[in-house]
Amino acid sequence: MLQSQIPDLPAIIKLRQHLHQNPELSGSEYNTAAHIARFLQQYAPDELHTGVGGTGIAAVFKGTDAQGPTILFRAELDALPIAETNDTTYRSVAAGIGHKCGHDGHMAILAGLASLLHRTRPASGRVVLLFQPAEETGAGAWAMLQDKRLLRLQPDYVFALHNLPGLPQHQVVVRNGVFAAASTGMVVELHGKSSHAAEPENGVNPGAAMAELVLAFNQIAQQKERFEDLSLLTVIHARLGEVAFGTNPGYATVMATLRAYLPEDFALLKHLAQEAATHVAAKYDLRVNLHFAEEFPATLNHPEAVALVRQAAQKLQLPTQEAVHPFRWSEDFGHFTARYKGALFGIGAGLEQPQLHHADYDFPDAIIPTGAALFCGIAQEIMNP
């Protein structure tokens, strides 16, 4: 039934497979964006903005009545630095890069929505299709929200979806409040003084401090009673000097990922990690540099926006499930929901579907019409209450 709503579905599946075959990393999605822009032109959007927040695209479809709400739907342009192991006719031709999170499918879903809007324009208001760069690094949403062209559109509602392997295909997953966790990467650089390995007394080796900091981070992660909800601190890398047997190293690096559901827990986790790093550095008379990378806010769903997703899913007779807990992964769509009324929701990608970020993952084309129809249904719920 949903497939029949998009007559040019074969062309949109071909688009998805082309995007899959030609992935580009965060911030470098130039060919991906150009291909999307060319594909969208056949649907005659009233406005087509390119280079938004870097490589982003905003396609605007206006209703017959200019007055009314503005609704924004977002998909992501970027792929991951993961080599593909699938043996398909459209497998990635980019060495070490693959669409292992399904952003190729999310883009195809927005293209399907463009097809539906081209055939049946909204009665009023505007629908904005946003193709966002650099979601995987957490930089893309923020960059787009600084672009004056997007700011002028001022959406009343914002929506995005993510495919969810391990759940039945077409199942819709919603949640009020936190849908996806906040996270950030933390880099701690410890600086001492190098010397000859035969004269360690003439240097300041940060090795003991590095080991103590790793233990301190692990202890913070175990102090569950200090947090209201899930909070994780995972040491992902530690390095001491260079591989040189004649050198007493003078610097070390510890890297960790911090993650929490609640903003207040996230702030506390960052504070405790910073406090531990400065304390250890002072104890061993080391200079310390701290910085954070790839920071994602928690994605907070608005109850009204979630209700609109439920209503649209019900009219399409799609099974809907309430997520008991937020998802542990992060999404920079939280920058949008922090500013505008909106929701991120999920669509089941299949019980046997390989997991996100796995080398053998491949977005299932069967859920493209589901996502497009659901996005269209949400717009109809808002514009035709």
Residue pairs with C-beta under 8 A, 6 or more apart in sequence:
2 316
2 369
2 370
2 372
2 373
3 9
3 369
5 116
5 369
5 372
5 373
5 376
6 12
6 112
6 115
6 116
6 368
6 369
6 372
6 373
7 115
8 115
9 112
9 368
9 369
12 108
12 111
12 112
12 115
12 368
13 108
13 365
13 368
15 35
15 39
15 107
15 108
15 111
16 104
16 105
16 107
16 108
16 363
16 365
16 368
17 89
17 90
17 104
17 365
18 35
18 90
19 32
19 35
19 36
19 99
19 104
19 107
19 108
20 90
20 91
20 92
20 99
20 104
20 362
20 363
21 90
21 91
21 92
21 93
22 31
22 32
22 35
22 92
22 93
22 94
23 32
23 79
23 80
23 92
23 94
23 97
23 98
23 99
23 104
24 30
24 31
24 32
24 77
24 78
24 79
24 94
24 97
25 78
25 79
25 80
25 81
25 97
25 136
26 78
26 133
26 134
26 135
26 136
26 137
26 139
26 140
27 54
27 55
27 78
27 133
27 134
27 137
27 139
27 140
28 55
29 55
29 77
29 78
29 133
29 134
30 55
32 55
32 77
32 78
32 107
33 50
33 51
33 55
33 56
33 57
33 77
33 131
33 133
36 57
36 77
36 107
36 111
36 131
37 48
37 50
37 57
39 111
40 48
40 57
40 59
40 111
40 114
40 129
41 48
42 118
43 59
43 114
43 115
43 117
43 118
44 118
45 59
45 60
45 61
45 114
45 129
46 60
46 61
46 62
47 58
47 59
47 60
47 62
48 57
48 58
48 59
48 60
49 57
49 58
49 59
49 60
49 149
49 150
50 56
50 57
52 58
52 130
52 144
52 147
52 149
52 150
53 132
53 133
53 140
53 143
53 144
53 145
53 146
53 147
53 150
54 133
54 134
54 140
54 143
54 144
55 77
55 133
56 77
56 130
56 131
56 132
56 133
56 140
56 143
56 144
56 147
57 129
57 130
57 131
58 128
58 129
58 130
58 131
58 149
58 150
58 153
59 114
59 128
59 129
59 131
60 126
60 127
60 128
60 129
60 153
61 114
61 117
61 118
61 121
61 122
61 126
61 127
61 128
61 129
62 121
62 122
62 125
62 126
63 121
63 122
63 123
63 124
63 125
63 126
63 127
63 383
64 121
64 122
64 123
64 124
65 123
65 124
65 125
66 124
67 124
67 125
68 122
68 123
68 124
68 125
68 126
68 383
69 124
69 125
69 126
69 156
69 157
69 382
69 383
70 125
70 126
70 127
70 128
70 153
70 154
70 155
70 156
70 157
71 125
71 126
71 127
71 128
71 155
71 156
71 157
71 158
71 159
71 378
71 379
71 382
71 383
72 127
72 128
72 130
72 153
72 155
72 157
72 158
72 159
72 336
72 340
72 342
73 110
73 113
73 127
73 128
73 129
73 130
73 158
73 159
73 160
73 375
73 378
73 379
74 110
74 130
74 131
74 132
74 158
74 159
74 160
74 333
74 336
75 103
75 106
75 107
75 109
75 110
75 129
75 130
75 131
75 132
75 160
76 101
76 103
76 106
76 107
76 131
76 132
76 133
76 135
76 136
76 140
77 103
77 107
77 131
77 132
77 133
77 134
77 135
77 140
78 103
78 133
78 134
78 135
78 136
78 137
78 140
79 92
79 94
79 97
79 98
79 99
79 100
79 101
79 103
79 104
79 136
80 97
80 98
80 99
80 100
80 101
80 136
80 357
81 96
81 97
82 96
82 97
82 98
82 100
82 357
82 359
83 92
83 95
83 96
83 97
83 98
83 359
84 91
84 92
84 98
84 100
84 359
84 360
85 359
85 360
86 360
86 362
88 362
92 98
92 99
98 359
98 361
99 105
99 363
100 356
100 357
100 358
100 359
100 361
101 136
101 356
101 357
101 361
102 162
102 163
102 349
102 356
102 361
102 363
103 135
104 363
105 163
105 363
105 364
105 365
105 367
105 368
105 371
106 160
106 161
106 162
106 163
106 371
107 131
108 363
108 365
108 368
109 161
109 368
109 371
109 372
109 375
110 129
110 131
110 372
110 375
111 372
112 368
112 369
112 371
112 372
112 373
113 127
113 129
113 372
113 375
113 376
114 129
115 372
116 372
116 373
116 376
117 127
117 376
122 379
122 380
122 383
123 383
123 384
124 383
125 382
125 383
126 153
127 379
128 153
128 155
130 144
130 150
132 140
132 141
132 144
133 140
133 143
133 144
134 140
134 143
135 141
135 331
135 332
135 333
137 294
138 294
138 295
138 296
138 330
138 332
139 294
139 332
140 332
141 332
141 333
141 334
141 335
141 336
142 332
142 335
144 150
145 151
145 335
145 336
145 339
155 340
155 342
156 340
156 341
156 382
157 305
157 308
157 340
157 341
157 342
157 382
158 305
158 333
158 336
158 337
158 340
158 341
158 342
159 305
159 309
159 342
159 343
159 344
159 345
159 375
159 378
160 331
160 333
160 336
160 342
160 344
160 345
161 344
161 345
161 346
161 347
161 371
161 374
161 375
162 331
162 344
162 345
162 346
162 347
163 346
163 347
163 348
163 349
163 356
163 363
163 364
163 367
164 171
164 173
164 346
164 347
164 348
164 349
165 349
165 350
165 353
165 354
165 355
165 356
165 361
166 348
166 349
166 351
166 353
166 355
167 173
167 321
167 346
167 348
167 349
167 350
167 351
168 319
168 348
168 350
168 351
169 348
169 349
169 350
169 364
169 366
169 367
169 370
170 318
170 319
170 347
170 348
170 366
170 367
170 370
171 318
171 319
171 320
171 321
171 347
171 348
172 309
172 310
172 313
172 318
172 319
172 320
172 321
172 345
172 346
172 347
172 348
172 374
173 320
173 321
173 322
173 323
173 345
173 346
173 347
173 348
174 301
174 306
174 309
174 310
174 313
174 320
174 321
174 322
174 323
174 343
174 345
174 346
175 301
175 306
175 322
175 323
175 326
175 345
176 301
176 303
176 306
177 300
177 301
177 326
178 261
178 262
178 298
178 299
178 300
178 301
178 326
179 299
179 300
179 301
179 323
179 326
179 327
179 331
179 343
179 344
179 345
180 296
180 298
180 299
180 326
180 327
180 329
180 330
180 331
180 333
180 334
180 344
181 230
181 259
181 260
181 261
181 296
181 298
181 326
181 327
181 328
181 329
181 330
182 259
182 260
182 261
182 263
182 266
182 296
182 297
182 298
182 330
182 334
183 257
183 258
183 259
183 260
183 294
183 295
183 296
183 330
184 257
184 258
184 270
184 292
184 293
184 294
184 295
184 296
185 236
185 255
185 256
185 257
185 258
185 292
185 293
185 294
185 295
186 255
186 256
186 257
186 258
186 270
186 273
186 290
186 291
186 292
186 293
187 253
187 254
187 255
187 289
187 290
187 291
187 292
187 293
188 213
188 253
188 254
188 255
188 256
188 277
188 288
188 289
188 290
189 251
189 252
189 253
189 288
189 289
189 290
190 206
190 209
190 210
190 213
190 251
190 252
190 253
190 254
190 280
190 281
190 284
190 286
190 287
190 288
191 206
191 250
191 251
191 286
191 287
191 288
191 289
192 203
192 204
192 205
192 206
192 209
192 249
192 250
192 251
192 284
192 285
192 286
192 287
193 202
193 203
193 204
193 250
194 203
194 241
194 247
194 248
194 249
194 250
194 251
195 201
195 202
195 203
195 247
195 248
195 250
196 202
196 203
196 246
196 247
196 248
197 245
197 246
197 247
197 248
198 246
199 248
200 248
202 248
203 248
203 250
204 250
204 284
204 285
204 286
205 248
205 249
205 250
206 240
206 249
206 250
206 251
206 252
206 284
206 286
207 240
207 249
207 252
208 284
209 252
209 280
209 281
209 283
209 284
209 286
210 238
210 240
210 252
210 254
212 280
212 283
212 284
213 254
213 276
213 277
213 280
214 235
214 238
214 254
216 276
216 279
216 280
217 233
217 235
217 254
217 256
217 273
217 276
218 233
218 235
220 233
220 269
220 272
220 273
220 276
221 231
221 232
221 233
221 234
224 231
226 268
226 272
227 260
227 262
227 265
227 268
227 269
228 262
228 264
228 265
229 260
229 261
229 262
229 265
230 259
230 260
230 261
230 265
230 325
230 326
230 328
231 259
231 260
231 261
231 265
231 266
231 268
231 269
232 257
232 258
232 259
232 260
232 328
233 256
233 257
233 258
233 259
233 269
233 273
234 256
234 257
234 259
235 254
235 255
235 256
236 255
236 256
236 257
237 253
237 254
237 255
238 252
238 253
238 254
238 255
239 252
239 253
240 249
240 252
241 247
241 249
241 250
241 251
241 252
242 249
254 277
256 273
258 266
258 269
258 270
258 273
259 266
259 269
259 328
259 330
260 266
260 269
260 298
261 298
261 325
261 326
262 298
263 297
263 298
266 298
270 292
274 290
277 288
277 290
278 288
278 290
280 286
281 287
281 288
296 330
296 331
296 332
296 334
297 332
297 334
297 335
297 338
298 326
298 334
299 330
299 331
299 333
299 334
299 337
299 344
300 334
300 337
300 338
301 337
301 342
301 343
301 344
301 345
302 337
302 341
302 342
302 343
304 341
305 341
305 342
305 343
306 343
306 345
308 343
308 378
308 381
308 382
309 343
309 345
309 374
309 378
310 320
311 381
312 374
312 377
312 378
312 380
312 381
313 319
313 320
313 374
313 377
314 320
315 377
316 373
316 374
316 377
318 370
318 374
323 346
327 346
329 356
331 344
333 342
333 344
336 342
337 343
337 344
347 367
347 370
347 371
347 374
348 367
349 363
349 364
349 367
350 364
353 361
353 364
354 360
354 361
354 362
355 361
